[in-house]
Amino acid sequence: MRAPIIAAAPLLHEIQRSLDLSSAEAGLLTTLPVLCFGAFSPLAPLLARRWSMELLIFASTAVLVVAIVCGSCRRRRCCSAHATAGIAIAIGNVLLPALIKRDFPKNGAR
């Protein structure tokens, strides 16, 4: 799930040039998702207690797709799309391994 965030780093100069971003804005673009990972990962188990893991994984994947599409729009600043992607990835990264371990306990122990 981290591919949309990792893919931005090699293209950062091109993104910075095409969106006319300052160095600080470009740095923020790569920092926001990581901050979201740290801030929103602890919320995933709390949300999973309220709703099912399957529903949250589906929702986080759907939000990630929307964030990727919105972030690829060249007319808008994409910091909010990267932050939204960071939140979706944070939730998915916590819940997906737990779901796999729950549903496939023998295969996950290798």
C-alpha positions in Angstrom: 0.0 0.0 0.0 3.0 2.3 0.4 3.7 2.5 -3.3 2.0 5.9 -3.9 4.1 7.5 -1.3 7.4 5.9 -2.3 6.8 6.7 -6.0 6.8 10.4 -5.3 10.4 10.6 -4.1 12.2 9.9 -7.4 9.8 12.3 -9.2 10.0 15.0 -6.6 12.0 17.5 -8.7 9.6 17.0 -11.6 6.6 17.4 -9.3 8.1 20.5 -7.7 8.8 22.0 -11.1 5.4 21.2 -12.6 3.4 22.4 -9.6 5.7 25.4 -8.9 6.4 24.2 -5.3 9.0 25.7 -3.1 11.6 23.4 -1.5 9.6 23.6 1.8 6.4 22.6 0.1 8.1 19.7 -1.7 9.5 18.6 1.6 6.1 18.8 3.2 4.7 16.7 0.3 7.0 13.8 1.3 6.7 14.3 5.0 2.9 14.5 5.4 2.2 10.8 4.6 4.8 9.7 7.1 3.3 11.9 9.8 -0.1 10.5 9.0 1.3 7.0 9.4 2.4 7.8 12.9 -0.6 9.8 13.9 -3.4 7.5 12.5 -1.9 4.0 13.0 -2.9 3.8 16.6 -6.5 4.7 15.7 -6.9 1.6 13.4 -7.5 -0.9 16.2 -10.0 1.4 17.8 -11.9 1.8 14.6 -11.7 -2.0 14.0 -13.5 -2.5 17.3 -16.4 -0.3 16.2 -16.5 -1.6 12.6 -15.2 -4.8 11.0 -11.6 -5.1 9.8 -12.9 -6.1 6.4 -15.0 -2.9 6.1 -12.1 -0.7 7.2 -9.6 -2.3 4.8 -12.1 -1.9 1.9 -12.8 1.8 2.9 -9.1 2.6 3.3 -8.3 1.1 -0.1 -11.2 3.1 -1.7 -10.0 6.3 0.0 -6.4 5.5 -1.2 -7.6 5.1 -4.8 -9.5 8.4 -4.6 -6.4 10.2 -3.1 -4.1 8.8 -5.8 -6.5 10.0 -8.5 -6.9 13.5 -6.9 -3.2 13.7 -6.3 -2.4 13.1 -9.9 -4.4 16.2 -11.0 -1.9 18.8 -12.1 -4.2 21.8 -11.4 -4.4 21.3 -7.7 -1.9 21.3 -4.9 -1.6 17.7 -3.9 -0.5 17.9 -0.2 -4.1 17.1 1.0 -4.2 14.1 -1.4 -0.9 12.8 0.0 -2.1 13.3 3.6 -5.3 11.5 2.8 -3.3 8.7 1.2 -1.1 8.6 4.3 -4.2 8.1 6.5 -5.6 5.4 4.3 -2.3 3.6 4.2 -1.8 3.9 7.9 -5.1 2.2 8.6 -4.5 -0.5 6.0 -1.0 -1.2 7.1 -2.2 -2.0 10.6 -5.3 -4.0 9.8 -4.2 -6.0 6.8 -1.5 -8.0 8.6 -3.9 -8.6 11.5 -6.6 -9.9 9.1 -4.2 -12.2 7.4 -2.9 -13.6 10.7 -6.5 -14.1 11.9 -7.7 -15.8 8.7 -4.5 -17.8 7.8 -2.8 -18.6 11.2 -0.7 -21.5 9.8 0.5 -19.7 6.7 1.5 -16.5 8.5 3.9 -18.3 10.9 6.6 -19.0 8.3 
